[in-house]
Every structure is written in C-alpha cells, then in structure tokens.
Amino acid sequence: MEEKEIGTVTHYYNRAGVAVIKLADSIHIGDLVKFKKGSGDVEQAVVSLQIDHQNIPSAQRGAEVAMKVSEHVKPGTRITRLA
C-alpha cells in the first residue's frame, strides 16, 4: 500500500486522546492514516478533525489540526496517509 507523509504530531492531550498535527499535506475525514511510532506503527481512520475547537471535514497543508487518536502518540511522530 502506497504511503504519503502528511504531517507530524506537535502535541498530545492524554485525557482527551487527541493529537495536534502540523500538516504537510491535506487531510480529510475518512482518510486512513498511519502513525510511525518507534514501538510499532498504528493505523486508523480519521474520524474527527478540529481547528480552534470547531469540527471541520478537512484541512489543508500548513494547518495545525486536532485529531482524535486511538493510541498515545508522542510529539515528533510522523503521520502518513495510506492510499
């Protein structure tokens, strides 16, 4: 499966299970993404995106978005989109 890097985690909120991601490419609800963790990769579908606490369907390169994640991710974790 082809992968394209789309961003990097800049912050993780443990209580909310939310990662803040600086985007290097666009992202959309429904995209299948992979978090490149040192202890193993984690794949999940994008189920929620927010900018400034507002739900959005997609975001473009350069934006910083909050995304609900299924597992803890550390700042610096790279994110790829699976195609």
N, C-alpha and C positions, 0 to 999 in steps of 0.2 A: 504494500500500500504506500503510495506516494505521500510524503510529508512536506509541509512548508512552514517555516518558522513564522509565528505571528506575534510573538511578544515575550515579555519577561515579567515575572512576579516581582512587584516592588514592596508589597506588604501583605501580611496575612493576619486576619482577625479570627482568633481561635474560637471565641464564644459564638460568633455568628457563622463560622465556617465559610468565610468569604476571603477571596484573594483579590488584591488590587493589581491590575495588569497594565503595563505600558505597552501599547500596541505598535508593532512594526508593520502590520497589515490589518485588513478589515476582519471583523468577527461578527457572526450572526447567531441568533437563537437557532438551535438545531444543529449547528456545526459539531462535528466530532473532533475533539482535541485531545492531545497527549501532553501531560506534564512530564518533562525529562528530569526525574529525581535521581539522585545518586544511588538510592536504595532500590531502585526499580521504577519503571515508567508507570504512569497512571492514565488510563483513557477514560473519557466521559463525554457525554453530550452537553452542550451549552444549554442550560435551562433557564438562566436568568442573567441579565446584564443591567447594570445601573451606572449612571453618571449623576453625581450630586444627589443621591437618594431618589432619583427618578428612573423608573423602569424604561428601558429602550429595547427595540427589536434588533439593533445592530449598531456598530461603531466603526469608525474609520481609523486608518493609520495615524499615529500621533496622539490619539486619545488615551486617557487613563480611565479604565473601567473597573467596576467591582463585579465579581462573578462568584456565584455560589459554587463551592467545590466539594467533592465527595470525601477528600482526604486532606490532611495537613500538607501544605506546600511551603517551602522556605523562600524568602526573598532571594532573587537571582535564578530561580528555577525557570528554565526556558519552556515555552509552550509552542507546539506545532499543531497545525490543522491536518487532519487525515483526509485524503481525497480518494 
